[in-house]
């Protein structure tokens, strides 16, 4: 069967320009000149007999035909990239590269990944810690866990868990002197802060607590380090559900009291829409969701003193 196809170079140039709304951005991504991108887009428009952009102004605007073309081009390029990546790996397609934040890797994933590997020994799992949100079009990553509001319309998005903010401390600190039985007792304890220092003020206001000195106490750049500081009896930290879950379940931390506040952001599992139903991606996503559900059921009670250990 004969197939009519436009120039692949033209499709790539158009897709990059349409996604970035910029010929300059597309040129940087593809490592070509802006003129080359403009030429390839014009070639595609000539081949299709349709205008794909409304030119004028600082940002490119897509026509209706351009919107339809972008959806088709993005899906097709994603599928091509995935297929040839698997061929490059020998055709087995058993390598899965996962992008996560260093915090999530250190406090959540590293404690569980052995169970995944034991259940799926044929999958070559690669963990890529990163501080930035992965660009699936430009990076060799299959699936990612992001912290945010879940609003990424160009990606397939699954909520890993809804997060809360709550105080945590070591069991030794909670049972020592001075006592730590109710929120007002925080006035006699050291608070552990993260860089912006806003979390504790929000929590104390919600709990109706006054007279707590927010200026003292260690400050950590990373939330994972603040939690480790609480485990080490340096003070009381304000923790998010996912990052504290493992240590709560294994008794290194406890939640001395409530309330728990809804966190502004949560963890989400994201991947290109074209890759969402790949067996490897689906297997890993389902495993992540199952692990997170176990955490939520185990630590949902704010006054739990002895988390179950499995």
Secondary structure, 3 states (H helix, E strand, C coil): CCCCCCCHHHHHHHHHHHHHCCHHHHHHHHCCCHHHHHHHHHHHHHHHCCCCEECCCCCCEECHHHHHHHHHHHHHHHHHHHHHHHHHCCCCCCEEEEEECHHHHHHHHCCCHHHHHHHCCCCEEEEEECCCCCCCCCCCCCEEEEEECCCCCCEEEEEEECCEEEEEECHHHHHCCCCCCCHHHHHHCCEEEECCCHHHHHHHHHHCCCCCCCCCCCEECCHHHHHHHHHCCCCEEEEEHHHHHHHHHCCCCECCCCCCEECCCEEEEEEEHHHCCCHHHHHHHHHHHHHHHHHHHHHCCCCCCCCCCC
